[in-house]
Amino acid sequence: MELTIDNIGEVDFDKGNGLIPAIIQDAISDKVLMLGYMNKESLHETFDRKLVTFYSRSRQELWTKGSTSGNFLNLKNIYLDCDKDTLLVKAIPTGPVCHTGDDTCFNEKNNIEDMDTKDFLFYLEKIIQDRRDFPVEGSYTNHLFSRGIKKIAQKVGEECTELVIESMDDKKDLLIGEAADLLYHLQVLLTYKDVKLTEVLECLQYRHT
């Protein structure tokens, strides 16, 4: 279940003698970033500051990830497991997570360049959803959301027309660019209407069968 400041009392700290493991996952890429431990105080601190904060077992004190390196973990959501003794913390890192300088503590890459091309549309969907839920000043995506469905639908129509026009020519690079523009604006529209990309793919799959 999703954990909030209102139901934080559901967490069972007694099983771990006051500590609970917290699995940190990138809220956009879904990569597992690291594992840490929290106590009641660090969990409250995490909610209050929106920065992931742990309890250091070796130093026996609270520590906010990034307080020294500047590579903070910006909190998005926290989920409590079925036994109520483990946390799944979804966050957006501002830099490498591991003290070695790696993207994750498991020596995995966590950037767009290393992402499979087939996964990028889902990655883009999560970025657009994040812009919707947590607006960023100066973001073009947020500009579209602020204009509402009429503007977004208009942009999709414009991109469709531009794609058709380019398809009449032999300039492949321009056709690819317009197709990319259409896919982006279509995902903005779907997100605005709270339609998941998987729902569209399931529809296509159903028609295929």
C-alpha positions in Angstrom: 0.0 0.0 0.0 1.1 3.6 -0.5 2.5 5.1 2.7 1.7 8.6 3.7 2.3 10.7 6.7 -1.3 9.9 7.8 -0.8 6.1 7.9 2.8 6.0 8.9 1.8 4.1 12.1 1.2 1.0 9.9 4.9 0.4 9.7 6.2 -2.4 11.9 9.5 -1.2 13.3 9.5 -3.8 16.1 10.6 -6.7 13.9 13.9 -5.0 13.1 14.5 -3.6 16.5 13.5 -0.1 15.4 14.9 -0.3 11.9 13.2 -1.2 8.6 14.9 -1.9 5.2 14.2 0.6 2.5 14.6 -0.4 -1.2 15.3 2.7 -3.3 14.0 2.7 -6.9 14.3 5.3 -9.6 10.8 6.6 -10.0 11.2 7.0 -13.8 13.5 4.3 -15.0 12.5 1.7 -12.3 16.1 0.8 -11.7 16.9 -0.4 -8.1 19.4 2.2 -6.8 20.4 1.1 -3.4 19.3 -0.4 -0.1 19.2 1.6 3.2 17.6 1.5 6.6 15.2 3.8 8.2 13.9 4.4 11.7 10.8 6.3 12.7 12.7 9.6 12.8 14.3 9.2 9.4 11.1 8.2 7.8 9.4 11.3 9.2 12.3 13.4 8.0 12.0 11.9 4.5 8.3 12.9 4.3 8.9 16.3 5.8 11.8 17.3 3.5 11.0 15.2 0.5 14.6 14.0 0.5 15.3 10.4 1.3 16.9 10.1 4.7 18.3 7.0 6.3 19.5 5.9 9.7 23.2 5.0 9.6 23.8 1.8 11.6 27.6 2.4 11.7 27.4 6.0 12.8 24.1 5.6 14.7 22.7 8.8 13.3 20.4 10.1 10.6 21.9 11.0 7.3 20.2 12.5 4.2 21.5 10.9 1.0 23.4 13.6 -0.9 24.1 15.8 2.1 27.9 15.5 1.4 28.0 14.6 -2.3 25.1 16.8 -3.5 23.5 13.7 -5.1 20.2 13.8 -3.4 17.2 11.4 -3.8 14.1 13.4 -4.3 11.1 11.6 -2.9 8.1 10.7 -5.1 6.3 7.9 -3.3 6.8 5.3 -0.6 5.1 1.9 -0.5 4.8 -0.5 2.4 5.0 -4.3 1.7 2.4 -6.9 2.8 4.2 -7.8 6.0 4.5 -4.1 6.9 8.3 -4.4 7.5 9.9 -3.3 4.3 9.6 0.0 2.3 9.8 0.6 -1.4 10.9 4.2 -1.9 10.5 5.7 -5.3 12.7 8.7 -5.9 14.5 10.7 -8.6 18.3 10.9 -8.1 20.1 14.1 -8.8 23.3 12.3 -9.6 25.2 9.0 -9.1 23.8 7.1 -6.1 26.8 4.9 -5.1 29.7 6.3 -3.1 32.0 4.7 -5.9 30.5 7.1 -8.4 28.3 4.5 -10.1 24.7 5.2 -11.0 23.5 2.5 -8.6 25.0 0.5 -5.7 24.6 -2.6 -7.9 26.9 -1.4 -10.7 24.1 -0.9 -13.1 23.8 1.9 -15.6 20.8 4.3 -15.1 20.7 6.7 -17.9 19.0 7.2 -21.2 22.0 6.3 -23.3 22.1 2.8 -21.9 18.4 2.2 -22.2 17.0 -0.3 -24.7 15.2 1.7 -27.5 12.1 -0.4 -27.0 11.8 0.8 -23.4 12.1 4.5 -24.2 8.4 5.2 -24.9 7.6 3.9 -21.4 10.4 6.0 -19.9 9.1 9.1 -21.8 5.6 8.3 -20.5 6.9 8.4 -16.9 8.7 11.7 -17.5 5.5 13.2 -18.9 3.5 11.8 -15.9 6.1 13.3 -13.5 5.7 16.7 -15.2 2.0 16.5 -14.8 2.2 15.6 -11.1 5.2 17.7 -10.2 5.3 20.7 -12.6 8.7 22.2 -13.5 9.0 25.9 -14.4 9.9 26.4 -18.0 9.0 22.9 -19.1 7.3 22.7 -22.5 5.3 19.7 -21.3 3.9 21.7 -18.4 3.2 24.6 -20.8 1.0 22.1 -22.8 -0.7 20.8 -19.6 -1.5 24.4 -18.5 -3.2 25.1 -21.8 -5.6 22.2 -21.4 -7.0 19.5 -23.7 -8.0 21.8 -26.6 -4.4 23.0 -27.1 -3.0 19.5 -26.6 -5.5 18.0 -29.1 -4.7 20.9 -31.5 -1.0 20.1 -31.3 -1.6 16.4 -32.1 -3.6 17.4 -35.1 -0.9 19.8 -36.3 1.7 17.1 -35.9 -0.4 14.6 -37.8 -0.7 17.1 -40.7 3.0 17.8 -40.7 3.7 14.0 -40.7 1.4 13.5 -43.7 3.1 16.4 -45.6 6.6 15.0 -45.0 5.5 11.5 -46.1 4.8 13.0 -49.6 8.6 13.8 -49.9 11.7 11.6 -49.9 13.5 13.2 -46.9 13.6 10.4 -44.4 15.2 12.3 -41.6 12.4 14.9 -41.7 9.8 12.2 -41.7 11.4 10.6 -38.7 11.5 13.9 -36.9 7.8 14.6 -37.5 6.9 11.0 -36.4 8.8 11.6 -33.1 7.0 14.9 -32.6 3.6 13.1 -33.1 4.5 10.3 -30.7 5.5 12.8 -28.0 2.4 15.0 -28.3 0.2 11.9 -28.4 1.7 10.7 -25.1 1.0 14.1 -23.6 -2.6 13.8 -24.7 -2.9 10.3 -23.3 -1.4 11.3 -20.0 -3.7 14.3 -19.8 -6.6 11.9 -20.3 -5.1 9.5 -17.8 -4.7 6.7 -20.4 -1.7 4.4 -20.1 0.4 3.4 -23.0 0.0 -0.2 -22.0 -3.8 0.2 -22.5 -3.3 1.3 -26.1 -0.9 -1.6 -26.7 -3.3 -4.0 -25.1 -6.0 -2.7 -27.5 -3.6 -3.3 -30.5 -2.8 -6.8 -29.1 -6.5 -7.6 -28.8 -7.2 -6.5 -32.4 -4.3 -8.6 -33.6 -5.6 -11.7 -32.0 
